[in-house]
């Protein structure tokens, strides 16, 4: 019975992650300056456009790392 319980918890966790990702994606255009920071590479020519949000990617990565570290610390503290 414990295996089924573990699968249920996993499915609930995956569902919550999908909901949070959906909310983030839906509110992303409303965040000012995201994707328009200094260091974001944007090259526009006649036939093509290249856009690489380097600075934005670094900032999002740092924020995600901080949030995930905090979540894992809380989980570790609660399971002791």
C-alpha contacts under 8 A as a table, 3 or more apart, distances in Angstrom:
res1	aa1	res2	aa2	distance
1	X	4	X	5.45
1	X	5	X	6.45
2	X	5	X	4.94
2	X	6	X	6.14
3	X	6	X	5.06
3	X	7	X	6.28
4	X	7	X	5.08
4	X	8	X	6.18
5	X	8	X	5.06
5	X	9	X	6.32
6	X	9	X	5.16
6	X	10	X	6.17
7	X	10	X	4.97
7	X	11	X	6.16
8	X	11	X	5.16
8	X	12	X	6.24
9	X	12	X	5.11
9	X	13	X	6.15
10	X	13	X	5.08
10	X	14	X	6.16
11	X	14	X	5.08
11	X	15	X	6.10
12	X	15	X	5.04
12	X	16	X	6.25
13	X	16	X	5.15
13	X	17	X	6.24
14	X	17	X	5.07
14	X	18	X	6.22
15	X	18	X	5.11
15	X	19	X	6.24
16	X	19	X	5.08
16	X	20	X	6.18
17	X	20	X	5.17
17	X	21	X	6.09
18	X	21	X	5.08
18	X	22	X	6.10
19	X	22	X	5.07
19	X	23	X	6.27
20	X	23	X	5.11
20	X	24	X	6.19
21	X	24	X	5.09
21	X	25	X	6.13
22	X	25	X	5.13
22	X	26	X	6.11
23	X	26	X	5.12
23	X	27	X	6.20
24	X	27	X	5.32
24	X	28	X	5.83
25	X	28	X	5.14
25	X	29	X	7.95
26	X	29	X	7.26
27	X	30	X	5.51
27	X	31	X	7.01
28	X	31	X	5.56
28	X	34	X	7.99
29	X	32	X	7.67
29	X	34	X	7.98
31	X	34	X	6.02
33	X	36	X	5.00
33	X	37	X	6.01
34	X	37	X	6.56
34	X	56	X	6.40
35	X	40	X	6.84
35	X	53	X	5.77
35	X	56	X	5.74
36	X	40	X	6.49
36	X	53	X	7.77
36	X	56	X	7.90
37	X	40	X	5.75
37	X	53	X	7.98
37	X	55	X	6.53
37	X	56	X	6.66
38	X	55	X	7.00
39	X	53	X	7.48
39	X	54	X	6.20
39	X	55	X	5.25
40	X	51	X	7.63
40	X	52	X	6.01
40	X	53	X	4.28
40	X	54	X	4.95
40	X	55	X	5.47
40	X	56	X	6.88
41	X	50	X	7.73
41	X	51	X	5.66
41	X	52	X	4.99
41	X	53	X	5.95
41	X	54	X	6.73
42	X	49	X	7.47
42	X	50	X	5.76
42	X	51	X	4.43
42	X	52	X	6.40
42	X	53	X	7.93
43	X	49	X	5.72
43	X	50	X	5.06
43	X	51	X	6.35
44	X	48	X	6.36
44	X	49	X	4.47
44	X	50	X	6.43
45	X	48	X	5.44
45	X	49	X	6.06
53	X	56	X	5.31
53	X	57	X	6.00
54	X	57	X	5.20
54	X	58	X	6.39
55	X	58	X	5.16
55	X	59	X	6.26
56	X	59	X	5.18
56	X	60	X	6.09
57	X	60	X	5.20
57	X	61	X	6.04
58	X	61	X	5.07
58	X	62	X	6.22
59	X	62	X	5.17
59	X	63	X	6.23
60	X	63	X	5.17
60	X	64	X	6.03
61	X	64	X	5.12
61	X	65	X	6.08
62	X	65	X	5.11
62	X	66	X	6.27
63	X	66	X	5.19
63	X	67	X	6.23
64	X	67	X	5.15
64	X	68	X	6.03
65	X	68	X	5.23
65	X	69	X	5.97
66	X	69	X	5.18
66	X	70	X	6.20
67	X	70	X	5.18
67	X	71	X	6.23
68	X	71	X	5.00
68	X	72	X	6.11
69	X	72	X	5.19
69	X	73	X	6.11
70	X	73	X	5.12
70	X	74	X	6.21
71	X	74	X	5.18
71	X	75	X	6.20
72	X	75	X	5.02
72	X	76	X	6.04
73	X	76	X	5.08
73	X	77	X	6.09
74	X	77	X	5.05
74	X	78	X	6.12
75	X	78	X	5.14
75	X	79	X	6.16
76	X	79	X	5.33
76	X	80	X	6.54
77	X	80	X	5.64
